[in-house]
């Protein structure tokens, strides 16, 4: 297992986050430094301990980024968001700050209240 990150602590409810969606597989919460009107982070609740970055995805963990993408699609449909951007930052040089695989979901549309 990699070193525990802030996302481990959010996942494990050790620190608060503005969670907008959760199921048994994924947690979606507001980015604390948003770059768009809607800027969310998606993290997997299982298997992510073994995947700090897209660069670390293996055959055994290839389902994790796909899970995040599929949940982002589902979330967008449910929220009526028809335009959005999905981004994985890879490594410090690629802008990754937290080494727990996560997907950025950004849209110019606001979330429905």
SEVOPA-531910 format. One record per residue: residue in three letters; x, y, z of N, C-alpha, C in turn. Coordinates in steps of 0.2 Angstrom, whole numbers, padded with zeros to 4 digits, always signed. Layout:
ALAXYZXYZXYZ
...
***
This chain:
UNK+0004-0006+0000+0000+0000+0000+0004+0006+0000
UNK+0002+0011-0003+0006+0018-0004+0004+0021+0003
UNK+0008+0027+0004+0007+0031+0010+0000+0034+0009
UNK-0003+0034+0015-0010+0037+0016-0010+0044+0014
UNK-0015+0046+0010-0016+0053+0007-0022+0056+0010
UNK-0023+0062+0008-0029+0066+0010-0036+0062+0008
UNK-0035+0059+0002-0041+0055-0001-0042+0049+0003
UNK-0037+0046+0005-0038+0040+0010-0042+0042+0016
UNK-0040+0048+0018-0044+0051+0024-0051+0053+0023
UNK-0052+0056+0017-0059+0058+0015-0063+0051+0014
UNK-0060+0047+0011-0064+0040+0010-0066+0037+0016
UNK-0061+0037+0021-0062+0034+0027-0066+0038+0033
UNK-0068+0044+0030-0072+0049+0034-0068+0051+0041
UNK-0061+0052+0040-0057+0055+0045-0056+0062+0044
UNK-0058+0065+0038-0058+0072+0037-0064+0073+0033
UNK-0067+0079+0034-0073+0081+0030-0072+0083+0023
UNK-0077+0082+0019-0077+0084+0012-0084+0085+0010
UNK-0085+0089+0005-0092+0091+0002-0093+0086-0003
UNK-0096+0080-0001-0098+0074-0005-0104+0075-0008
UNK-0104+0074-0015-0110+0075-0019-0113+0069-0021
UNK-0110+0063-0021-0112+0057-0023-0108+0051-0020
UNK-0111+0046-0018-0107+0040-0015-0111+0034-0017
UNK-0108+0029-0019-0111+0022-0019-0105+0017-0016
UNK-0106+0011-0017-0102+0006-0014-0095+0006-0017
UNK-0094+0009-0023-0088+0009-0027-0084+0015-0027
UNK-0088+0021-0027-0085+0028-0029-0088+0033-0024
UNK-0083+0038-0023-0085+0044-0019-0084+0050-0024
UNK-0088+0054-0024-0088+0060-0028-0088+0066-0024
UNK-0083+0071-0024-0084+0077-0019-0081+0083-0023
UNK-0083+0089-0020-0080+0095-0023-0073+0096-0022
UNK-0070+0099-0027-0063+0100-0027-0062+0107-0023
UNK-0057+0107-0018-0057+0113-0014-0054+0119-0017
UNK-0051+0118-0023-0048+0123-0028-0051+0123-0035
UNK-0058+0124-0035-0061+0123-0042-0058+0127-0047
UNK-0058+0124-0053-0056+0127-0059-0062+0128-0064
UNK-0068+0127-0062-0074+0127-0066-0080+0128-0061
UNK-0085+0130-0064-0091+0131-0059-0093+0124-0056
UNK-0092+0119-0060-0093+0112-0056-0086+0109-0057
UNK-0083+0107-0052-0076+0104-0052-0076+0099-0046
UNK-0077+0093-0048-0078+0087-0044-0072+0082-0045
UNK-0071+0078-0039-0066+0073-0039-0069+0067-0038
UNK-0067+0062-0042-0070+0055-0041-0064+0050-0039
UNK-0066+0047-0034-0061+0042-0032-0064+0035-0031
UNK-0060+0030-0032-0063+0023-0031-0062+0021-0023
UNK-0067+0018-0020-0067+0016-0013-0063+0010-0012
UNK-0062+0006-0017-0059-0001-0017-0053-0001-0022
UNK-0048-0005-0021-0042-0006-0025-0038+0000-0026
UNK-0040+0006-0025-0036+0012-0026-0030+0013-0022
UNK-0029+0009-0017-0023+0009-0013-0017+0007-0017
UNK-0019+0003-0022-0013+0000-0026-0012+0004-0032
UNK-0015+0010-0033-0015+0014-0039-0014+0021-0038
UNK-0008+0023-0036-0007+0030-0035-0008+0035-0041
UNK-0007+0033-0047-0008+0037-0053-0009+0032-0059
UNK-0012+0036-0064-0013+0032-0070-0006+0028-0073
UNK-0001+0031-0071+0006+0028-0073+0007+0022-0070
UNK+0003+0020-0064+0004+0014-0060-0001+0009-0062
UNK-0006+0010-0066-0011+0005-0068-0008-0001-0071
UNK-0010-0007-0069-0008-0013-0072-0014-0017-0074
UNK-0013-0022-0077-0018-0027-0080-0023-0028-0074
UNK-0021-0029-0068-0025-0031-0062-0029-0025-0060
UNK-0027-0019-0061-0030-0013-0059-0033-0008-0064
UNK-0033-0011-0070-0036-0007-0076-0043-0005-0075
UNK-0047-0009-0071-0054-0008-0070-0055-0001-0066
UNK-0050+0001-0062-0051+0007-0058-0052+0013-0062
UNK-0048+0015-0067-0050+0021-0071-0056+0020-0075
UNK-0057+0014-0078-0063+0013-0081-0069+0014-0077
UNK-0069+0012-0071-0075+0013-0066-0076+0020-0065
UNK-0071+0024-0064-0071+0031-0063-0074+0035-0069
UNK-0072+0033-0075-0075+0036-0081-0083+0034-0081
UNK-0084+0028-0080-0091+0026-0081-0096+0029-0076
UNK-0093+0030-0070-0097+0034-0065-0098+0041-0066
UNK-0093+0044-0069-0093+0051-0072-0099+0052-0077
UNK-0099+0047-0082-0104+0047-0087-0111+0047-0083
UNK-0112+0042-0079-0118+0041-0075-0120+0047-0072
UNK-0116+0050-0068-0117+0056-0064-0119+0062-0068
UNK-0116+0063-0074-0117+0068-0078-0124+0067-0081
UNK-0126+0061-0083-0133+0060-0086-0138+0062-0080
UNK-0137+0059-0074-0142+0060-0069-0142+0067-0067
UNK-0137+0071-0067-0137+0078-0066-0139+0083-0072
UNK-0140+0080-0077-0142+0084-0083-0137+0088-0086
UNK-0130+0086-0085-0125+0090-0087-0123+0087-0094
UNK-0123+0091-0099-0122+0088-0106-0115+0090-0109
UNK-0111+0094-0105-0104+0096-0107-0100+0096-0101
UNK-0094+0092-0102-0090+0091-0096-0083+0089-0099
UNK-0078+0090-0094-0071+0088-0096-0069+0083-0091
UNK-0066+0077-0093-0063+0073-0088-0055+0073-0089
UNK-0052+0073-0083-0045+0073-0083-0041+0069-0078
UNK-0036+0065-0080-0032+0062-0075-0025+0066-0075
UNK-0023+0068-0070-0016+0071-0070-0011+0066-0068
UNK-0006+0066-0071-0001+0060-0070+0006+0063-0068
UNK+0008+0061-0062+0014+0063-0059+0014+0071-0058
UNK+0019+0073-0054+0020+0080-0052+0021+0084-0058
UNK+0024+0082-0063+0025+0086-0069+0019+0087-0073
UNK+0014+0082-0072+0007+0083-0075+0002+0086-0071
UNK+0004+0089-0065+0000+0092-0061-0003+0088-0055
UNK-0001+0082-0055-0004+0078-0049-0002+0080-0043
UNK-0006+0081-0038-0004+0084-0031-0005+0078-0026
UNK-0010+0074-0027-0012+0069-0022-0011+0062-0026
UNK-0007+0058-0023-0005+0051-0026-0010+0046-0024
UNK-0016+0047-0026-0022+0042-0025-0026+0043-0032
UNK-0026+0038-0036-0029+0039-0042-0036+0042-0042
UNK-0037+0048-0045-0043+0051-0045-0044+0055-0052
UNK-0051+0056-0053-0053+0059-0060-0056+0066-0058
UNK-0054+0071-0062-0057+0077-0061-0062+0078-0066
UNK-0068+0080-0064-0074+0081-0068-0076+0089-0068
UNK-0075+0092-0073-0076+0099-0074-0082+0101-0079
UNK-0086+0105-0077-0091+0108-0082-0092+0115-0080
UNK-0095+0119-0085-0097+0125-0085-0104+0126-0082
UNK-0107+0120-0082-0114+0120-0079-0114+0119-0071
UNK-0118+0122-0068-0118+0122-0061-0122+0115-0059
UNK-0120+0112-0053-0124+0106-0051-0131+0109-0049
UNK-0136+0105-0050-0143+0106-0048-0143+0106-0040
UNK-0146+0111-0037-0146+0111-0029-0151+0106-0027
***
